[in-house]
């Protein structure tokens, strides 16, 4: 996602992801914001996160919780390939 064309909401989501990246990178993974539309965030898990058996826990307990805490309007966070 191009930082120069991001909306305020997308910037907040990116800040939430940035706060989680050290934990993901420690295990060889990362995350990318694909889109934010109609209160739904779509993320792409990268590196080790894309094949990890517990990536669903990372998505729900880590990423989704952090994003919703920083941007309460978000209704859903999903992973895309």
N, C-alpha and C positions, 0 to 999 in steps of 0.2 A: 504494500500500500504506500502511495506517495505521500510523504509527510506534509508537503506543501499544499495538498488538496484535501487534507483530512478535516472533517467536521470537529466541532468541540467534543461531541460524544466519542468519536473515534480517537481523539487525542487522549481522552480520559481512559478509554479502554487500553490504548497503547501504554499509558503510564502504569496501569494495573499489571499488564503483561511484563513490563520492564521490571516491576518489583518482584515478579516470580522467576524471571530468567536465571538469576544466579543458582537457584535450586535445580532448575531443569538442566542447565549447562554442566552442573557438577556431575550429573549422571549421563552426560553426552547427548542431551536433547536440547530442544528449543521449541518455540511456538511462533506462528505468524498470524497476524490478523488478516483474514481474507475479506470479510465484509461485515457491515453493520447496517441492517435494514429492518424496519418494522419491529424494533426492539429485540431482534434476534442477532446474536453475535456468531459468526462462523470463523472458526480457527483451524489452522492446519498444524498438526504436531509434526515436528521435524527431528531428524537424527534418531537417537535411541528411543525417543518418545513415540515415534511412529509405529514401532514394533513391540513396544513394552506390553507385557501382560496386564499391568495395572494402570494403563493409560486412562482408563475410564475413571479411576479414582483421582488421578491427577487432574483430569478435566473437571469433575464435579467438586471435589473437596478442595482443590487448590485454585484452579483458574476461574471457574464459575463463581465461587464464593468471593474471591478477591474482586472480580469485575463487578458483581452485584453490590458489593460493599461500597465501591467507589462510584458506581453509576446505578442507583436503585431502579431506574426505569427499565433496565434490561430484564426481559422475561425468560429468555432461553439462551444457552450457550451450547453450540454443537461443534463437533469435529467434522471436517471434510477432508477428503483425500486429495 
